[in-house]
Structures are given as C-alpha cells and as structure tokens.
Amino acid sequence: MASMKAELLLSEDFDKQLQGRIHQEVIQAVSELAPRHEESKKLNIGQAAVYAGVARNTLLSWTRKGLPMQVVGGVKRINTVDIDNYMKNNGK
C-alpha cells in the first residue's frame, strides 16, 4: 500500500487558534463522555429533609418505608445518593 505525506504551513496566529479550538473540543468531548460521579454526602435528618424538599416527618416516614439510614456517632445520617434513588423510585 502506498503512503502519502503532505505538509501544511500555517501562520503562527492561525496555528495557535487551531490548537486552542482543538483543545476546547477535546475537553468538551471528554467531559461529555466521562462517567458522572457524584460524591455521596451524609446528611443529618434536618439537612436531608431540606435536601429532599420535604418535612422532617416525611423523611422519617421514608426511612420506615425503606430509605436507608445509618447512625454515625449517635447521629442519624442519610446519604444524598440514597435520597435521590428513593425519590426517583418512589416519587416525591
């Protein structure tokens, strides 16, 4: 198979603009394709209720219906990812 080589001469300004544009496109493509990873935060009951946009009693009701809750240092804690999943699967 024959190969072909071509050389393209660009002005310095155009070359810099082109490199900048390629860099922007690569960053955008990587950010769109990269897996979305949200770090879970452990919130106390009051914080979790505010996060979910519901009353404390509603949030506590959700824990009785299956929303996971942990006790950390004597404080009830709920992960934000668990709240998101519960609301997605059970509606708000």
HUVENUR-V298556 format. One line per field, one symbol per residue. ss: DSSP state (H for helix, E for strand, C for the rest). A space follows every 50 residues. Layout:
ss = ???
//
This chain:
ss = CCCCCCCCCCCHHHHHHHHHHHHHHHHHHHHHHCCCCCCCCEEEHHHHHH HHCCCHHHHHHHHHCCCCCEEECCEEEEEHHHHHHHHHHHCC
//
